Every structure is written in C-alpha cells, then in structure tokens.
Amino acid sequence: MGKDTLTVIDNRTGKQYEIPILYGTYPLYGAAIRASDLRQIRVSEEDFGLLSYDPAFMNTAPCKSSITFIDGERGILRYRGYPIEELAEKCTYLEVAYLVLHGELPTRAQLEEWTQQVTHHTMVHENIKKFMEGFRHDAHPMGMFVSTIAALSTFYPEAKNIFDPEVRRLQILRLIGKVPTIAAYAYRHSKGLPYVYPDNDLSYTGNFLNMMFKMTELKYKPHPVLERALDVL
C-alpha cells in the first residue's frame, strides 16, 4: 500500500525529498502539499529554498475548511456536508445560518430560540439612522452599507474582544439581525424614501422586504413567492 507522501528529486543536486500529502474534507476531490515544505529543497546552505510560483492563486488552497466545500467545475457547493440544492429546497436562510455556525441543522426548539435571538437585534440605534442620513442623496448604497457596518463598532466597543466566545456570538447575532435593516435603509436613502422600522412579526426575509418596499400601508404583507425566493438566494 502506498504512502501519503510525494517524492521529489532535485535534479540540480540529486537529493531526494519526501513531502507529506494533505487531504481536505473530501479526499476524493483532491489533495495538497504545504508550499512551505518546499523550502527544504536547496542547492546550498545560503539558498533561501524552493518557492511555489502560482500567479493569481490558480492552484493554491488557502485554507482547510470544515464549513464549506466548493468545486466550481463540477458545480458542487456544500455547507457542512449538505448540498446547496438540498438546503435551498428545504431550509430557510436562518436555518442555514445556524448550520454554518453550529455544524448541524437546528431542531424545531433550537430554531425558535435562534430566530428569537436574531429578531431581538433587528433594530438599530437611532444615531445609526442619523449617521446614514448624513450621506449625499446620490451616495452609492453599497458605500453607505459598508460604512455603516464599520460604524457599528463605535456602538459596540466590546466587539474588539474577539477571543471571548460569548462576545463573538453576540456580534454574530447583531450582524445577522441588523444587516437587513442597514441594507434596506441604504436602498431607501438612494430612492429618497423614509426609512421603515423592522416588523418582527414577519419572517426574516419578509421583514427585509417590508423595510425595502413598504409605502403607506399600515401592515406590509410580503408576496410569498418573493419571500421564498429571497430565502433561497
């Protein structure tokens, strides 16, 4: 039985090197070697060592992930082992978000708790609205969006404690909850429309549609097809 190594012979020196082969989450779809293992291949003590030359990282694996697997040529995308087409058909956005973070799809009780936790953070500080109102009427929505996301750190300075798991979890909930609100505000600003507060009686995607498109009606009712389509996206 063969070994999981790569044997390299340097024809400049005649030396032979054995380099370990590493496998990702799905060994069937490829293997890799560490580029740093090539540094041992030298022609002299003064030699820096062999480097790998890969313009645009066309054949470089930057990390090993247990969360996502993608093979664009084969049309494969998986989150935590689940095919994306299966998740799109059977799950909501918040269910997939839970899956990505926790490694498993939520039970009904876990989903209810998770949804409540996210919903609790959909509102933004009124000063965030004033901050966004300071942009020009023709400011690009994406520029407004990324600037406002960055500005959240001034409202939640404890977010810098990145090694505290509870602080990290709180920031995750805040971002998942507030990103639709900020995105909708940026869109309505570009249209010259008043901002719409979140309606937490609606679903996650239904609420986003509400904040984007509500006009004079007392209660916005999202179209179920659009609501589901946005969930899939």
GIFENCOR-V770784 format. One record per backbone hydrogen bond with DSSP energy under -1.0 kcal/mol. CO is the residue of the C=O (numbers start at 0). NH is the residue of the N-H. Records with the same first field share a line. If there is no record, write none. Layout:
CO: NH, NH
This chain:
2: 4
3: 20
5: 18
7: 16
9: 13
14: 9
16: 7
18: 5
21: 31
25: 28
26: 29
31: 21
33: 36
34: 37
35: 38
37: 40, 49
40: 49
53: 56
66: 79
68: 77
70: 75
75: 70
76: 83
77: 68
78: 81
81: 78
82: 86
83: 87
84: 88
85: 89
86: 90
91: 95
92: 96
93: 97
94: 98
95: 99
96: 100
97: 101
98: 102
106: 110
107: 111
108: 112
109: 113
110: 114
111: 115
112: 116
113: 117
114: 118
115: 119
117: 120
118: 121
124: 127, 128
125: 129
126: 130
127: 131
128: 132
131: 134
135: 138
139: 143
140: 144
141: 145
142: 146
143: 147
144: 148
145: 149
146: 150
147: 151
149: 152
150: 153
151: 154, 155
155: 158
156: 159
157: 160
159: 161
160: 163
163: 167
164: 168
165: 169
166: 170
167: 171
168: 172
169: 173
170: 174
171: 175
172: 176
173: 177
174: 178
177: 181
178: 182
179: 183
180: 184
181: 185
182: 186
183: 187
184: 188
185: 189
187: 192
188: 191
198: 201
202: 206
203: 207
204: 208
205: 209
206: 210
207: 211
208: 212
209: 213
222: 226
223: 227
224: 228
225: 229
226: 230
227: 231
228: 232
